Amino acid sequence: MASGVEELLDMLFEMIDEAKNAPLSSDKCIIERDRALDLIDDIRSQFPMELTEARKMMARRAEMEADAKRKADSIVRSAEERAKQMLAADALALQAKQRANDMIRQAEERSRALKRSANEYCEDALRRTEEAVAEAFEEIKQSRSRFRAAAAATINNNPGAQPQGGRPIFDADRD
């Protein structure tokens, strides 16, 4: 006896295919009624079992598809969330980089301004110092000149007197 519905159907098909034509008809044939009915009974008895198996397989398939879909959806959500996080991190990094660049630019501008200000201050301080030194030098020259004039007047009024300390008076204009 056949083991599955397909084999039974194949046997029924062969029986009908190999059957002799009915007299005076090309589309009718003669088959063994009992044998054909036995095959149909066997097919009917096998159907519930095969249908049950098919239904179970369909249910398992649907369950596997649903599970796969859930996993795929979870992976997609996770990937989307990760992408959002990466975009947020990139945006944050970009903002931080822009902020750092702004801070560096401001620091460089401030540094240039401070350097310019320091140079101006030093230039002004050196100019004032130079003016003060020049003024002091002029004052020293004038004081020396007055001193020499006073010393010479004392020597001329007292010809035997020498300058204090016995040293001759240095005259920058004469030397």
Summary of the structure (lengths in Angstrom):
residues: 175
radius of gyration: 61.8
end to end distance: 149.5
largest distance: 185.8
contacts: 341
relative contact order: 0.04
helix: 79%
strand: 2%
